[in-house]
Amino acid sequence: MKIILLIKSNLIKQTRSRSFLLILLTSVFLGWLCVPAATDGYEIFYLGGVRGIYNSAWLGTIAALLSTILLWLPGFYLLRNQVSEDKRLKIGQILAATPVTRLQYIAGKVLSNFIVLCLLELLFLASFLVMQIIRGEALYISLFDYLQPFLVVTVPYLLVLAALTVLFDVFPGLMGAFGNVLIFIFWVTMTTLSVAMPENPFDLFAIGKILQAMTKGARSAFPNIPAESGSFGFYTHTDPTPTFEWDGVSWDSSFLLSRLVWIGVSVGICVLASLVFDRFRKEHSEKNQQTSDFKQVTSKRKTLSTKELPTVSRRNTISFASIIKGEARILTGGLSKRRFLLLVAALILSWVTPLTQMRWGSCILLIPISVWSKEGCDKKQYFTKELLASCGYQSVKWWASWLVGLFIAYALSAGVIIRYLLAGEVSHALAWLVGAAFIPTLALALGTLSESSRFFEAVYIVWFYMGCINNMGVLDFLGIAQNNTLIYFIATVVLLVLGRCAAVWTENAGEKRRIFISACDKKPGIVK
Amino acid sequence: MRLELRDVTKMYGSKKALQDINLVFDSGVTGLLGPNGAGKSTLMRLMATIESPTSGTIIYNGEDIAKKPNVLRRELGYLPQDFGVYPNMTPVEFLEYMAAMKGLSMNSARKRIDVLLENLHLSDVRKRKLGGFSGGMKQRVGIAQALLNDPAVLIVDEPTVGLDPEERITFRNLLASLSDEKIIILSTHIVTDIESIAPRIAFLTGGHLLANLSPEELIQKVEGKVWSCVVSAGKLSELSERYTISNAIQRCDGIHVKVIAEKQPVINAEPIAPDLEDAYLFYTSRKGE
């Protein structure tokens, strides 16, 4: 019973966040984007130039495949700090004083994270179902065909993911940037292995197995297509894509049994996390350092004195340089030596990585993710909103935050841009110049809109993977394989405008929230 | 120097948080007293330009602050009830940042920061990160930022939360020493905090302004309405249902009770001299009328 209440309260907390709402809306949008009409001129899944008819089996399976990219990493960044949040919001010690056991607490977090992930996945599936009706290629809706890949493939990997989100939030050393990098490496390794070893019965994502079954179906209709041709991307075409009817994957018993192993693995991770979890005894949150990570300080006991205060003069104009300095401290404050060294390494790499290897070399722009993700949301994160609101000049702070983010992006990009220019590759240099500006702008806009660092982290990591590493067409914001300079220049300007509008809106958000609360509460009375 | 509220009403949706508030603040300390939900913090947020009134105007030195908030913001020191600090900054870095946000000249701000830290006894921790500070120390940093710009209007919401009794007394003295040339608006639940320094007290309850008087006038209003009597435990619960109990102390001859009532609550009750706490209770919870 206790654990159900824990799950319920966690779910309420998570699903009422603005990040959750934004990710929900993104899921619906992606659902629409990922099921293009035959005449739309693009496909997001390449199978030797053909694709399955949009029936329930095809779309349900594509959803399971896509979620390994669109949900796994964003889901991790969205949910990875649930324990730290309890610490930040100062309810950790209250919970620690209750009879809830460590395992109950951790299991509650894992299960509520799992339910949130399932909700997102089911919404994604629902949007695919709606798209099946809209596209009208196959009108028979089979819920079983939608739910089968969800239950067989998605549920086990989401359980593992939910357990990892909690483990990485309690295991010393995994809570910060190192954990972020490690989970990225884990994910890349697992997806690569999954594609490369389709016969592996212990394949977490089952990508290879599904692609093999799809290719088999395609080859029965189009024998000339290559045996290993399935991949996700942005593939344009002029003629309508030929289609074939596909009935889904026949899961063999050994594979189904292996799914139980992964469920067991997630239980094991959950138990491990509960053993490591210190029940809020130690203050060690690396990400949310509201009260943690700092040596407790005491000042000498003296009576406050009332020594005469010197007068202070006001400037006619605001000191923008001082605000920039303060913003730099806010964004980069708390950088551990390890992260600082990583930044230095990235700086050096930008000067030495061969320009032909920029696909992986672009990873230098992943390192400051935790710096950029503070843009636009520090006031909410550190509860300084009212203090700063009474000072005015909030717009100056907003622009200063953007400039600091921009400076970091260009500091890390300087080596690459200059070397591109020296090599005469002006278009590449220009693309990188615009792409580097796009990152802090995206961070600021999403941070302002969601008032959370997690939404940007979730979006950026997937965008980066698909755009810069996999060079998926229009998502390639650094122009590594495809020049999208104009698109990202416009996107940067649009994001700045949107972000500024969101900033003006959120400056009055406290007031709006009180109006919303009073509208929800039908009882007459007075709100404080 | 004058801050004036004219018919200020604040609605959150259909709920009235404040209704037709008319108040004038001149230099000196004004205490805002009222129970939870009375609208004190809402009133403070309106005066601190964080929110705007639904109707009515707030005038500072002849300017409507809803239209020209920066007129007041330049001269405002504000300490909210709940606030945070940037944990990775030292007190000096944080105060320098706040000084920049308040549009102060950095050279003069640095000198003032030094003295503020000294006055608030934070000099010895000036190079330590705020993340490791105790609640009381963070509160002192909050007080320092409120005084940073030598404000003409100082609005402090529950400023003594987290301070120990000695610090509370000294903070009160600090406010009193500043009150000659500033408008100081102090909101608190602690009646003694206000009693000792505020020559004017505004009582709020249910979003309404009940009274705006001096402590002496407030006490005068409850003259003859405060009673002392000795009762049994059973009688006490009966009394507390009908009247407001200001105090109850267990003694060997029974429970010595201080009752607020228009008329003699029990036969053996004797009228006694009221204090400000009795006046507060009289205004905020009227029973037995």
HADDOCK unambig.tbl for C-alpha pairs under 7 A between the chains (distance, minus, plus):
assign (segid A and resid 289 and name CA) (segid B and resid 87 and name CA) 6.44 0.50 0.50
assign (segid A and resid 289 and name CA) (segid B and resid 131 and name CA) 6.95 0.50 0.50
assign (segid A and resid 290 and name CA) (segid B and resid 87 and name CA) 5.69 0.50 0.50
assign (segid A and resid 290 and name CA) (segid B and resid 131 and name CA) 6.01 0.50 0.50
assign (segid A and resid 291 and name CA) (segid B and resid 87 and name CA) 7.00 0.50 0.50
assign (segid A and resid 291 and name CA) (segid B and resid 131 and name CA) 4.92 0.50 0.50
assign (segid A and resid 291 and name CA) (segid B and resid 132 and name CA) 6.31 0.50 0.50
assign (segid A and resid 292 and name CA) (segid B and resid 131 and name CA) 6.55 0.50 0.50
assign (segid A and resid 294 and name CA) (segid B and resid 131 and name CA) 5.60 0.50 0.50
assign (segid A and resid 294 and name CA) (segid B and resid 132 and name CA) 4.72 0.50 0.50
assign (segid A and resid 295 and name CA) (segid B and resid 132 and name CA) 5.38 0.50 0.50
assign (segid A and resid 296 and name CA) (segid B and resid 132 and name CA) 4.32 0.50 0.50
assign (segid A and resid 296 and name CA) (segid B and resid 133 and name CA) 6.22 0.50 0.50
assign (segid A and resid 297 and name CA) (segid B and resid 132 and name CA) 5.29 0.50 0.50
assign (segid A and resid 297 and name CA) (segid B and resid 133 and name CA) 5.31 0.50 0.50
assign (segid A and resid 298 and name CA) (segid B and resid 133 and name CA) 6.97 0.50 0.50
assign (segid A and resid 299 and name CA) (segid B and resid 122 and name CA) 6.51 0.50 0.50
assign (segid A and resid 299 and name CA) (segid B and resid 124 and name CA) 6.43 0.50 0.50
assign (segid A and resid 299 and name CA) (segid B and resid 125 and name CA) 6.28 0.50 0.50
assign (segid A and resid 302 and name CA) (segid B and resid 121 and name CA) 6.90 0.50 0.50
assign (segid A and resid 303 and name CA) (segid B and resid 166 and name CA) 6.82 0.50 0.50
assign (segid A and resid 303 and name CA) (segid B and resid 167 and name CA) 6.39 0.50 0.50
assign (segid A and resid 303 and name CA) (segid B and resid 170 and name CA) 6.99 0.50 0.50
assign (segid A and resid 304 and name CA) (segid B and resid 119 and name CA) 5.60 0.50 0.50
assign (segid A and resid 304 and name CA) (segid B and resid 120 and name CA) 5.25 0.50 0.50
assign (segid A and resid 304 and name CA) (segid B and resid 121 and name CA) 6.16 0.50 0.50
assign (segid A and resid 304 and name CA) (segid B and resid 167 and name CA) 6.31 0.50 0.50
assign (segid A and resid 304 and name CA) (segid B and resid 170 and name CA) 5.80 0.50 0.50
assign (segid A and resid 305 and name CA) (segid B and resid 119 and name CA) 4.58 0.50 0.50
assign (segid A and resid 305 and name CA) (segid B and resid 120 and name CA) 6.70 0.50 0.50
assign (segid A and resid 306 and name CA) (segid B and resid 119 and name CA) 5.63 0.50 0.50
assign (segid A and resid 306 and name CA) (segid B and resid 174 and name CA) 6.09 0.50 0.50
assign (segid A and resid 307 and name CA) (segid B and resid 119 and name CA) 6.13 0.50 0.50
assign (segid A and resid 309 and name CA) (segid B and resid 112 and name CA) 6.23 0.50 0.50
assign (segid A and resid 309 and name CA) (segid B and resid 115 and name CA) 6.18 0.50 0.50
assign (segid A and resid 310 and name CA) (segid B and resid 111 and name CA) 6.90 0.50 0.50
assign (segid A and resid 310 and name CA) (segid B and resid 112 and name CA) 5.46 0.50 0.50
assign (segid A and resid 311 and name CA) (segid B and resid 150 and name CA) 6.88 0.50 0.50
assign (segid A and resid 312 and name CA) (segid B and resid 108 and name CA) 5.11 0.50 0.50
assign (segid A and resid 312 and name CA) (segid B and resid 109 and name CA) 5.83 0.50 0.50
assign (segid A and resid 312 and name CA) (segid B and resid 112 and name CA) 6.82 0.50 0.50
assign (segid A and resid 312 and name CA) (segid B and resid 149 and name CA) 6.33 0.50 0.50
assign (segid A and resid 312 and name CA) (segid B and resid 150 and name CA) 6.59 0.50 0.50
assign (segid A and resid 313 and name CA) (segid B and resid 104 and name CA) 6.07 0.50 0.50
assign (segid A and resid 313 and name CA) (segid B and resid 105 and name CA) 5.67 0.50 0.50
assign (segid A and resid 313 and name CA) (segid B and resid 108 and name CA) 6.24 0.50 0.50
assign (segid A and resid 314 and name CA) (segid B and resid 103 and name CA) 6.08 0.50 0.50
assign (segid A and resid 314 and name CA) (segid B and resid 104 and name CA) 4.39 0.50 0.50
assign (segid A and resid 314 and name CA) (segid B and resid 105 and name CA) 5.47 0.50 0.50
assign (segid A and resid 315 and name CA) (segid B and resid 103 and name CA) 5.83 0.50 0.50
assign (segid A and resid 315 and name CA) (segid B and resid 104 and name CA) 5.50 0.50 0.50
assign (segid A and resid 315 and name CA) (segid B and resid 105 and name CA) 5.43 0.50 0.50
assign (segid A and resid 318 and name CA) (segid B and resid 103 and name CA) 4.84 0.50 0.50
assign (segid A and resid 319 and name CA) (segid B and resid 100 and name CA) 5.99 0.50 0.50
assign (segid A and resid 319 and name CA) (segid B and resid 103 and name CA) 6.56 0.50 0.50
assign (segid A and resid 322 and name CA) (segid B and resid 97 and name CA) 6.88 0.50 0.50
assign (segid A and resid 322 and name CA) (segid B and resid 100 and name CA) 5.74 0.50 0.50
assign (segid A and resid 323 and name CA) (segid B and resid 97 and name CA) 6.31 0.50 0.50
assign (segid A and resid 323 and name CA) (segid B and resid 100 and name CA) 5.75 0.50 0.50
assign (segid A and resid 323 and name CA) (segid B and resid 101 and name CA) 6.73 0.50 0.50
assign (segid A and resid 326 and name CA) (segid B and resid 97 and name CA) 5.24 0.50 0.50
assign (segid A and resid 330 and name CA) (segid B and resid 86 and name CA) 6.94 0.50 0.50
assign (segid A and resid 333 and name CA) (segid B and resid 88 and name CA) 5.25 0.50 0.50
assign (segid A and resid 334 and name CA) (segid B and resid 88 and name CA) 5.48 0.50 0.50
assign (segid A and resid 382 and name CA) (segid B and resid 84 and name CA) 5.49 0.50 0.50
assign (segid A and resid 382 and name CA) (segid B and resid 85 and name CA) 6.21 0.50 0.50
assign (segid A and resid 382 and name CA) (segid B and resid 86 and name CA) 6.13 0.50 0.50
assign (segid A and resid 383 and name CA) (segid B and resid 83 and name CA) 5.52 0.50 0.50
assign (segid A and resid 383 and name CA) (segid B and resid 84 and name CA) 4.47 0.50 0.50
assign (segid A and resid 384 and name CA) (segid B and resid 83 and name CA) 5.69 0.50 0.50
assign (segid A and resid 384 and name CA) (segid B and resid 84 and name CA) 5.01 0.50 0.50
assign (segid A and resid 384 and name CA) (segid B and resid 85 and name CA) 6.20 0.50 0.50
assign (segid A and resid 386 and name CA) (segid B and resid 80 and name CA) 6.81 0.50 0.50
assign (segid A and resid 387 and name CA) (segid B and resid 78 and name CA) 6.99 0.50 0.50
assign (segid A and resid 387 and name CA) (segid B and resid 80 and name CA) 6.93 0.50 0.50
assign (segid A and resid 387 and name CA) (segid B and resid 83 and name CA) 6.91 0.50 0.50
assign (segid A and resid 389 and name CA) (segid B and resid 50 and name CA) 5.90 0.50 0.50
assign (segid A and resid 390 and name CA) (segid B and resid 48 and name CA) 5.83 0.50 0.50
assign (segid A and resid 390 and name CA) (segid B and resid 49 and name CA) 6.24 0.50 0.50
assign (segid A and resid 390 and name CA) (segid B and resid 50 and name CA) 6.01 0.50 0.50
assign (segid A and resid 390 and name CA) (segid B and resid 73 and name CA) 6.24 0.50 0.50
assign (segid A and resid 390 and name CA) (segid B and resid 78 and name CA) 6.73 0.50 0.50
assign (segid A and resid 391 and name CA) (segid B and resid 73 and name CA) 5.70 0.50 0.50
assign (segid A and resid 391 and name CA) (segid B and resid 101 and name CA) 6.06 0.50 0.50
assign (segid A and resid 391 and name CA) (segid B and resid 102 and name CA) 5.22 0.50 0.50
assign (segid A and resid 392 and name CA) (segid B and resid 70 and name CA) 6.73 0.50 0.50
assign (segid A and resid 392 and name CA) (segid B and resid 73 and name CA) 6.57 0.50 0.50
assign (segid A and resid 393 and name CA) (segid B and resid 101 and name CA) 6.42 0.50 0.50
assign (segid A and resid 511 and name CA) (segid B and resid 51 and name CA) 6.79 0.50 0.50
assign (segid A and resid 514 and name CA) (segid B and resid 12 and name CA) 5.94 0.50 0.50
assign (segid A and resid 515 and name CA) (segid B and resid 12 and name CA) 4.23 0.50 0.50
assign (segid A and resid 515 and name CA) (segid B and resid 13 and name CA) 4.62 0.50 0.50
assign (segid A and resid 518 and name CA) (segid B and resid 12 and name CA) 6.14 0.50 0.50
assign (segid A and resid 518 and name CA) (segid B and resid 13 and name CA) 5.91 0.50 0.50
assign (segid A and resid 518 and name CA) (segid B and resid 15 and name CA) 6.41 0.50 0.50
assign (segid A and resid 519 and name CA) (segid B and resid 13 and name CA) 5.76 0.50 0.50
assign (segid A and resid 519 and name CA) (segid B and resid 14 and name CA) 6.97 0.50 0.50
assign (segid A and resid 525 and name CA) (segid B and resid 15 and name CA) 6.72 0.50 0.50
assign (segid A and resid 526 and name CA) (segid B and resid 15 and name CA) 6.26 0.50 0.50
assign (segid A and resid 526 and name CA) (segid B and resid 16 and name CA) 6.13 0.50 0.50
assign (segid A and resid 526 and name CA) (segid B and resid 17 and name CA) 5.29 0.50 0.50
assign (segid A and resid 526 and name CA) (segid B and resid 37 and name CA) 6.31 0.50 0.50
assign (segid A and resid 526 and name CA) (segid B and resid 206 and name CA) 6.05 0.50 0.50
assign (segid A and resid 526 and name CA) (segid B and resid 207 and name CA) 6.82 0.50 0.50
assign (segid A and resid 527 and name CA) (segid B and resid 17 and name CA) 5.49 0.50 0.50
assign (segid A and resid 527 and name CA) (segid B and resid 37 and name CA) 5.79 0.50 0.50
assign (segid A and resid 528 and name CA) (segid B and resid 17 and name CA) 6.50 0.50 0.50
assign (segid A and resid 528 and name CA) (segid B and resid 37 and name CA) 4.21 0.50 0.50
assign (segid A and resid 528 and name CA) (segid B and resid 38 and name CA) 6.43 0.50 0.50
assign (segid A and resid 528 and name CA) (segid B and resid 39 and name CA) 5.10 0.50 0.50
assign (segid A and resid 528 and name CA) (segid B and resid 41 and name CA) 6.65 0.50 0.50
assign (segid A and resid 528 and name CA) (segid B and resid 42 and name CA) 6.33 0.50 0.50
